[in-house]
Amino acid sequence: MLDPKFIRENPDVVKAACRKKRIDVDVDRWLALDSESREIKRSVESLKAEQNLRSKEMPKLPPDGKLALRGELKILSDRVAEGEARIKLLDPEIDGLMLRIPNIPAPEVPEGKDDTENVEVRRVGTPRQFTFAPKDHVELGTSLDLLDTERAARIAGSRSYFLKNEGALLELAVLRFALDHMVASGFTPMIVPHIVSEEAMRGTAYLPGGEEQAYQLTRDDGWLIGTSEVPVTAYRGGEILNVAELPIKMAGWSSCYRREAGTYGKDTRGIYRIHQFMKVEQVILCKNDPEESKKFHAEIVAHAETILQKLELPYRIVNVCGGDLGRPQIQKFDIETWMPSRQGYGETHSASRFHEFQARRLNLRYRDADGTVRFCHTLNNTVIASPRILIPLLENHQNEDGSVTIPECLRPYMNGRTVINGRR
């Protein structure tokens, strides 16, 4: 969340951020309630101070004076109780509005209403021109006995899947390859909880606002994560770090769960939009320095690019526009990988920087060299997400005979195999 002082001093900037992100929040209502609450709190503190001062007079007074003073103290006590009751009524609405006020987008974030107006930054690699009629990932997965969505739908409902044989091994290979790259780059590997508290979801800004996309446990207190960003970013929440610890770089491996609400009838074929998937996520906690955040933003994008280049997949990077930018992000770059069956690029990675927006919610701080306590900056990006990444892997590396060539970087994780051809 934003610093309340910043909102008070820059209401027009905050309102402009709401407009740019297409987020409807009554900033004026927050300002009015905040002003009223602060005024009442000042009054209550003054009344309490007067109570304490007058109470000290009691022993020195004669009986009549004590009786009169008790009446005056009762009036003061009633006024304090009245003020505290009003604060108790105001604060939940103030806090609720505060959690909905978005972060301020960076100046370089383009205007736009949705993902159709994201701005391309660059393309890397050339989409393959096939000399034969290529199959899509469902045809390849079925013919090579790697994928089964029909039985999965019968057992688990729509947007479900089984990976088997080399399909299962290929998923594990890309995940392990990605994790090994991050470890070699200085990131701490982490296997994380898949069920987290509401505080962790709220702290990373998935609540409020993301309830429709998340699975909430009904019998127990908790939420299924949609990304390991949640537990990894929250891992040091509530702590004061030493500046010497920063930057902290972590790579979380987890299953992820998303309801995909609002996507009925969209991307129903195959494994592009599903309820459960595996992901390696990179998270960085760094000093409260916008330039350092920018530097690490470029770094986490570069890690994802390295992975895609070694997988020999064409991709492009887009600067996400205001209307497609989430509530907490300062700026986000999406990486979209070429998928022949879609005749276009499909999102496979999202790299975001948040400044102190998440850290304020998580109370994630560090003590600077001069002893000043500051909120950290946070960043995250997908390293790899599967099975979506299997779509371009299978489709771009297919051969005319129906087999699929395994990229060289994955062969050590596939027992040295160079091709998937259905022969076992």
C-alpha positions in Angstrom: 0.0 0.0 0.0 1.0 3.6 -0.3 2.3 5.8 2.5 -0.8 7.6 3.9 1.2 10.8 4.1 1.9 10.5 0.3 -1.8 10.2 -0.4 -2.6 13.2 1.8 0.0 15.4 0.1 -0.5 14.1 -3.5 -4.2 13.3 -4.0 -4.2 14.3 -7.6 -1.3 11.9 -8.4 -3.1 9.1 -6.6 -6.3 9.9 -8.6 -4.4 9.9 -11.8 -2.9 6.5 -10.9 -6.5 5.2 -10.4 -7.6 6.5 -13.8 -4.5 5.1 -15.6 -5.0 1.7 -14.0 -8.7 1.7 -14.5 -9.2 1.0 -10.8 -12.3 2.6 -9.2 -11.5 3.8 -5.7 -13.0 6.8 -3.9 -9.8 8.7 -2.9 -11.8 11.7 -1.7 -13.8 9.5 0.6 -10.5 8.1 2.1 -9.2 11.6 2.5 -12.3 12.8 4.3 -12.4 9.7 6.6 -8.7 9.9 7.3 -9.0 13.6 8.2 -11.9 12.9 10.5 -10.2 10.0 12.2 -7.0 11.8 12.8 -8.8 14.8 14.3 -10.8 12.6 16.6 -7.7 10.7 17.7 -6.0 14.1 18.5 -9.1 15.1 20.5 -9.2 11.8 22.4 -5.5 12.1 23.3 -6.1 15.6 24.6 -9.1 14.5 26.6 -7.1 11.6 28.1 -4.3 14.0 29.0 -6.8 16.2 30.7 -8.3 13.3 32.6 -4.9 12.3 33.9 -4.1 15.9 34.9 -7.4 16.4 36.7 -7.3 13.0 38.4 -4.1 14.1 40.2 -6.0 16.9 41.8 -8.5 14.5 43.5 -6.5 13.8 46.7 -6.1 17.5 47.5 -9.8 18.4 47.2 -12.4 18.6 50.0 -15.4 16.2 49.8 -17.6 18.6 47.8 -14.7 19.3 45.4 -14.1 15.6 44.9 -17.7 15.0 44.1 -17.7 17.8 41.5 -14.5 16.6 40.0 -15.9 13.1 39.7 -18.7 14.5 37.6 -16.3 16.4 35.4 -14.2 13.2 34.9 -17.3 11.3 34.0 -18.0 13.8 31.3 -14.5 13.5 30.0 -14.7 9.7 30.1 -17.9 9.7 28.1 -16.3 12.0 25.5 -13.3 9.7 25.2 -15.6 6.6 24.8 -17.6 8.5 22.2 -14.5 9.4 20.2 -13.1 5.8 20.5 -16.4 4.4 19.3 -16.3 6.7 16.3 -12.7 5.7 15.5 -13.6 2.0 15.7 -16.4 2.7 13.2 -14.2 4.7 10.8 -11.0 2.7 10.8 -12.3 -0.4 9.0 -13.6 1.6 6.1 -10.3 3.7 6.0 -8.3 0.5 5.9 -10.5 -1.1 3.3 -10.2 1.9 1.0 -6.4 2.0 1.6 -6.0 -1.6 0.5 -7.7 -0.8 -2.7 -5.8 2.4 -3.6 -3.3 1.3 -6.3 0.4 1.9 -6.6 1.6 4.8 -8.7 2.7 3.6 -12.2 6.1 4.6 -13.4 6.1 7.4 -16.0 7.3 5.0 -18.7 4.1 2.8 -18.3 2.1 3.4 -21.5 -1.6 4.4 -21.5 -4.0 1.7 -22.5 -7.2 0.0 -21.5 -6.1 -3.7 -21.6 -3.6 -6.2 -22.8 -4.4 -5.4 -26.5 -2.7 -2.0 -25.9 0.5 -3.2 -24.3 3.6 -1.8 -26.1 6.2 -4.1 -27.7 9.7 -3.5 -26.5 11.6 -6.0 -28.6 11.5 -9.4 -30.3 14.1 -12.1 -30.0 14.2 -15.0 -32.4 12.3 -15.7 -35.6 9.1 -17.8 -35.7 9.7 -21.0 -37.5 8.3 -21.4 -41.0 7.3 -25.0 -41.4 7.7 -27.0 -44.6 4.9 -29.4 -43.5 1.5 -29.0 -41.8 2.4 -28.6 -38.1 0.4 -30.2 -35.3 -0.7 -28.3 -32.2 0.4 -29.3 -28.7 -2.8 -31.4 -28.1 -2.2 -33.4 -31.3 1.4 -33.9 -30.5 0.8 -34.7 -26.8 -1.9 -37.2 -27.8 -0.1 -39.0 -30.6 3.1 -39.3 -28.5 1.1 -40.3 -25.4 2.3 -37.3 -23.4 -0.9 -35.6 -22.6 -4.5 -36.6 -21.6 -7.1 -33.9 -21.1 -10.2 -36.0 -21.8 -9.7 -38.3 -18.8 -8.6 -35.4 -16.7 -11.8 -33.6 -17.4 -13.8 -36.6 -16.4 -12.0 -36.9 -13.2 -11.2 -33.3 -12.2 -13.4 -31.1 -14.5 -12.5 -28.8 -17.3 -9.1 -27.1 -17.5 -7.4 -30.2 -16.1 -4.8 -32.5 -17.6 -2.6 -35.5 -17.1 1.1 -35.4 -18.2 2.7 -38.8 -18.6 5.7 -40.5 -20.0 8.1 -38.0 -21.6 5.5 -35.3 -21.0 5.9 -35.6 -17.3 9.7 -35.8 -17.6 9.8 -32.8 -19.9 7.9 -30.7 -17.3 10.3 -31.7 -14.6 13.2 -31.1 -16.9 12.3 -27.5 -17.7 11.5 -26.8 -14.0 14.8 -28.2 -12.8 16.8 -26.6 -15.6 15.2 -23.2 -14.6 15.9 -23.7 -10.9 19.5 -24.7 -11.6 20.0 -21.6 -13.6 18.7 -19.5 -10.7 20.8 -21.2 -8.1 23.9 -20.7 -10.3 22.8 -17.0 -10.5 22.9 -16.6 -6.7 19.3 -17.3 -5.8 18.3 -19.4 -2.8 16.1 -22.3 -3.9 12.9 -22.7 -1.8 10.1 -25.3 -1.7 7.2 -23.4 -0.3 3.8 -23.9 1.4 0.9 -24.1 -1.0 -1.6 -23.0 1.6 -1.1 -19.6 3.1 -2.9 -17.2 5.5 -5.1 -14.4 4.4 -2.4 -12.0 5.9 0.1 -13.4 3.3 -2.4 -12.9 0.5 -3.3 -9.4 1.6 0.4 -8.6 2.2 1.3 -9.4 -1.4 -1.7 -7.5 -2.6 -3.7 -10.5 -4.0 -6.4 -9.5 -1.5 -8.6 -7.6 -1.7 -9.5 -7.7 -5.3 -8.3 -11.2 -6.3 -10.8 -13.3 -4.5 -12.5 -14.5 -7.7 -9.2 -16.0 -9.0 -8.1 -17.7 -5.8 -9.2 -20.9 -4.1 -10.2 -20.3 -0.5 -10.4 -23.3 1.9 -13.8 -23.5 3.3 -13.2 -25.9 6.2 -9.9 -24.6 7.3 -8.4 -21.1 7.4 -6.2 -20.5 4.3 -5.9 -19.9 0.6 -4.2 -21.9 -2.1 -1.4 -19.9 -3.7 -1.6 -18.8 -7.4 2.2 -18.3 -7.3 5.1 -18.9 -4.9 5.5 -15.1 -5.0 3.1 -15.0 -2.0 5.0 -17.2 0.5 8.4 -16.2 -0.8 7.8 -12.5 -0.6 6.1 -12.9 2.8 8.9 -15.1 4.1 10.6 -12.3 6.0 7.5 -10.2 6.6 7.3 -8.5 10.0 11.1 -8.5 10.3 13.7 -5.7 10.3 16.6 -6.9 8.2 20.1 -5.7 8.3 21.1 -3.7 5.2 24.1 -6.1 4.8 21.6 -8.9 4.0 20.3 -7.1 0.9 19.6 -7.9 -1.8 17.9 -11.1 -0.9 17.3 -13.3 -3.9 15.0 -16.3 -3.7 13.6 -18.8 -6.2 10.4 -20.5 -5.2 9.2 -23.8 -6.7 5.6 -24.7 -6.2 2.3 -25.9 -7.6 0.0 -23.0 -8.3 -3.8 -22.9 -8.4 -6.1 -20.4 -10.2 -9.8 -20.4 -10.7 -9.6 -18.7 -14.1 -12.9 -17.0 -13.3 -14.3 -14.9 -16.1 -12.6 -16.9 -18.8 -15.5 -19.2 -19.7 -15.2 -20.3 -23.3 -11.7 -18.8 -23.7 -8.6 -20.9 -24.4 -10.5 -24.1 -23.7 -8.4 -26.4 -25.9 -5.3 -27.9 -24.4 -3.1 -26.6 -21.5 -2.9 -22.8 -22.1 -5.4 -21.8 -19.4 -5.7 -24.3 -16.6 -6.4 -24.5 -12.9 -3.2 -26.1 -11.7 0.3 -25.7 -12.9 4.0 -25.7 -11.7 6.2 -22.7 -11.6 9.6 -21.5 -10.5 9.4 -17.8 -9.4 12.2 -15.4 -8.8 11.8 -12.8 -6.0 14.2 -10.1 -4.9 14.1 -7.9 -1.8 16.3 -4.9 -2.1 17.0 -1.5 -0.7 14.5 1.3 -0.9 16.1 2.8 -4.0 14.3 3.3 -7.3 17.4 3.0 -9.4 18.4 -0.2 -7.7 14.9 -1.5 -8.3 15.2 -0.7 -12.0 18.5 -2.5 -12.1 17.1 -5.7 -10.6 14.0 -5.4 -12.8 16.3 -5.7 -15.8 18.1 -8.6 -14.1 15.0 -10.7 -13.5 13.9 -10.1 -17.1 17.3 -11.2 -18.3 17.1 -14.5 -16.4 13.8 -15.4 -18.1 15.2 -14.4 -21.5 18.3 -16.6 -20.9 16.0 -19.6 -20.2 13.9 -19.0 -23.4 17.0 -18.5 -25.5 18.5 -21.8 -24.3 15.2 -23.5 -25.0 15.5 -22.1 -28.5 12.1 -20.4 -28.4 11.2 -17.1 -30.1 9.7 -14.5 -27.9 8.9 -10.8 -27.4 8.8 -8.5 -24.5 5.9 -6.0 -23.9 5.7 -3.0 -21.6 2.3 -3.5 -19.9 -0.1 -0.6 -20.2 -1.9 1.1 -17.3 -5.2 -0.7 -17.8 -3.5 -4.1 -17.8 -1.2 -3.3 -14.9 -2.2 -4.7 -11.5 -3.0 -2.8 -8.4 0.5 -3.2 -6.7 2.9 -2.8 -9.6 5.0 0.2 -10.5 5.8 -1.3 -13.9 5.5 -4.8 -15.4 7.0 -6.4 -18.5 5.3 -9.5 -19.9 7.3 -12.0 -21.9 5.3 -13.7 -24.6 6.6 -16.8 -26.4 5.8 -17.8 -30.0 3.1 -20.5 -30.2 2.6 -21.8 -33.7 -0.9 -23.1 -33.0 -2.0 -19.6 -31.9 -0.2 -18.0 -34.8 1.0 -15.5 -32.2 2.7 -14.9 -29.0 1.3 -16.2 -25.7 2.2 -14.8 -22.3 4.6 -17.1 -20.4 6.3 -14.7 -17.9 5.5 -11.5 -16.0 8.2 -9.4 -14.4 7.1 -6.8 -11.9 8.6 -4.2 -9.5 6.6 -2.8 -6.6 8.8 -0.4 -4.7 7.6 -0.5 -1.1 3.9 -1.3 -1.9 4.1 -5.0 -0.8 6.6 -4.3 1.9 4.4 -1.8 3.7 1.6 -4.4 3.8 4.0 -7.1 5.0 5.8 -4.7 7.4 9.0 -5.9 5.7 11.8 -3.5 6.6 15.6 -3.1 7.0 17.9 -1.0 9.1 20.1 1.3 7.0 23.7 1.9 7.7 22.8 5.1 9.6 20.3 3.3 11.7 17.2 4.5 9.8 14.5 1.8 9.4 13.1 1.7 5.9 10.7 -0.4 3.9 12.3 -2.8 1.4 11.5 -2.8 -2.3 10.2 -6.0 -3.8 10.4 -7.5 -7.3 9.4 -10.8 -8.9 9.3 -12.6 -12.2 8.4 -16.0 -13.6 11.5 -18.2 -14.3 9.4 -20.9 -15.9 5.7 -22.0 -15.7 4.6 -25.4 -16.9 2.7 -26.9 -18.6 2.1 -23.6 -20.6 5.8 -23.5 -21.6 5.3 -27.1 -23.1 3.1 -25.6 -25.8 5.9 -23.7 -27.5 8.4 -26.4 -26.7 6.4 -29.1 -28.4 5.1 -27.0 -31.3 8.3 -25.2 -32.2 10.5 -28.3 -32.0 8.3 -30.8 -33.8 9.4 -32.7 -36.8 7.6 -33.8 -39.9 7.5 -37.5 -38.7 5.5 -36.4 -35.6 8.5 -36.5 -33.2 9.8 -33.6 -31.1 13.4 -32.7 -30.8 14.5 -32.0 -27.2 16.5 -28.8 -26.8 20.1 -29.5 -25.9 19.9 -27.8 -22.5 17.2 -30.2 -21.4 18.9 -33.4 -22.5 20.8 -34.0 -19.3 17.5 -33.9 -17.4 16.0 -36.4 -19.9 18.5 -39.1 -19.5 20.4 -38.0 -22.6 17.4 -38.4 -24.9 17.5 -36.2 -28.0 14.0 -36.8 -29.3 10.5 -37.7 -28.2 9.1 -40.1 -30.7 6.7 -42.3 -28.8 9.1 -45.3 -28.7 9.8 -46.5 -25.2 
